[in-house]
Amino acid sequence: MSSARKLDVGHIGVDHADLPPIDAGRLDPRLWFASPDRSLEIEIGPGKGTFLLAAAQRMPTTNFIGIEWAAEYYRLAADRMRRHGMDHVRILHTDAADFFHWRMPDDIATVIHLYFPDPWPKKRHNKRRMVQDRFLIDCHRILVSGGELRIVTDHADYWGWIDEHIDHHTHLFDRCPFEAVGAGDDEIVGTNFERKYQREGRPFHAVTLRRLDRA
Ligand SMILES: C[S@@+](CC[C@H](N)C(=O)[O-])C[C@H]1O[C@@H](n2cnc3c(N)ncnc32)[C@H](O)[C@@H]1O
């Protein structure tokens, strides 16, 4: 039996196959939690869940959703949260861009974290990058007033792309410096990719976009 089969996502894992059908429209993921009225933070692409676990341990009265596309990481992260008793975390197995666009309601998240997203460096693959005009518009809609989209990447070309797309939407977000939160010494966010790239001496690029209110 492979190690993946021994993982238990328990009540932490939410698979897209178990959600109401797409034509049911938007759904409210706050209702997945025992205390749905708490603040909600979302991490896109948590991988093995290292950042999410640390954040959830630091903020036991905030609800967290990690949205992970890769089945293996979904199971790993959900199993890890379950073993640590993180009842205020859910790991959703789905495509975050489409889930944001079609299923997420307005005004529900205080923070959206996007750390070391896949860079899709080939020009013909750039359209697969998470940061797109549609994504930024969706983040603005999903964030509460004053809510934040936080982005970190090591990839210079992707950073240029992110910068350019942010400039398309200056009416939606205030561009603010990125403040490292609760990570280890000299760390920005403390994800696995940050730790790996830090050992390689790569420079990082980071930005916080604070939601401006609609006119
Ligand atoms: C480069 S890894 C970074 C993982 C983690 N954030 C870190 O910094 O260690 C990118 C992660 O995003 C996930 N991912 C890629 N596209 C996704 C999508 N459309 N929806 C949700 N997760 C996605 C990948 O499966 C992977 O876990």
The ligand as an SDF file (V2000), in Angstrom:
LIG
                    3D

 27 29  0  0  0  0  0  0  0  0999 V2000
    5.0310   25.7670   -6.0790 C   0  0  0  0  0  0  0  0  0  0  0  0
    3.8940   25.0000   -5.0350 S   0  0  0  0  0  0  0  0  0  0  0  0
    3.9500   26.0250   -3.5610 C   0  0  0  0  0  0  0  0  0  0  0  0
    3.4040   25.3260   -2.3410 C   0  0  0  0  0  0  0  0  0  0  0  0
    3.4100   26.1880   -1.0630 C   0  0  0  0  0  0  0  0  0  0  0  0
    2.5920   27.3620   -1.2270 N   0  0  0  0  0  0  0  0  0  0  0  0
    4.8100   26.5730   -0.6850 C   0  0  0  0  0  0  0  0  0  0  0  0
    5.1560   27.7560   -0.8170 O   0  0  0  0  0  0  0  0  0  0  0  0
    5.5480   25.6850   -0.2210 O   0  0  0  0  0  0  0  0  0  0  0  0
    2.3360   25.4920   -5.7290 C   0  0  0  0  0  0  0  0  0  0  0  0
    1.1530   24.7880   -5.0990 C   0  0  0  0  0  0  0  0  0  0  0  0
   -0.0540   25.2860   -5.6840 O   0  0  0  0  0  0  0  0  0  0  0  0
   -0.8860   24.1860   -6.0300 C   0  0  0  0  0  0  0  0  0  0  0  0
   -1.7410   24.6250   -7.1490 N   0  0  0  0  0  0  0  0  0  0  0  0
   -1.3620   24.8770   -8.4180 C   0  0  0  0  0  0  0  0  0  0  0  0
   -2.4050   25.2860   -9.1650 N   0  0  0  0  0  0  0  0  0  0  0  0
   -3.4790   25.2870   -8.3370 C   0  0  0  0  0  0  0  0  0  0  0  0
   -4.8480   25.6070   -8.5130 C   0  0  0  0  0  0  0  0  0  0  0  0
   -5.3180   25.9960   -9.7010 N   0  0  0  0  0  0  0  0  0  0  0  0
   -5.6790   25.5140   -7.4510 N   0  0  0  0  0  0  0  0  0  0  0  0
   -5.2050   25.1160   -6.2320 C   0  0  0  0  0  0  0  0  0  0  0  0
   -3.9150   24.7820   -6.0200 N   0  0  0  0  0  0  0  0  0  0  0  0
   -3.0630   24.8800   -7.0420 C   0  0  0  0  0  0  0  0  0  0  0  0
    0.0920   23.0980   -6.3970 C   0  0  0  0  0  0  0  0  0  0  0  0
   -0.5060   21.8120   -6.3940 O   0  0  0  0  0  0  0  0  0  0  0  0
    1.1490   23.2860   -5.3250 C   0  0  0  0  0  0  0  0  0  0  0  0
    0.7980   22.6410   -4.1220 O   0  0  0  0  0  0  0  0  0  0  0  0
  1  2  1  0
  2  3  1  0
  2 10  1  0
  3  4  1  0
  4  5  1  0
  5  6  1  0
  5  7  1  0
  7  8  2  0
  7  9  1  0
 10 11  1  0
 11 12  1  0
 11 26  1  0
 12 13  1  0
 13 14  1  0
 13 24  1  0
 14 15  1  0
 14 23  1  0
 15 16  2  0
 16 17  1  0
 17 18  1  0
 17 23  2  0
 18 19  1  0
 18 20  2  0
 20 21  1  0
 21 22  2  0
 22 23  1  0
 24 25  1  0
 24 26  1  0
 26 27  1  0
M  CHG  2   2   1   9  -1
M  END
$$$$
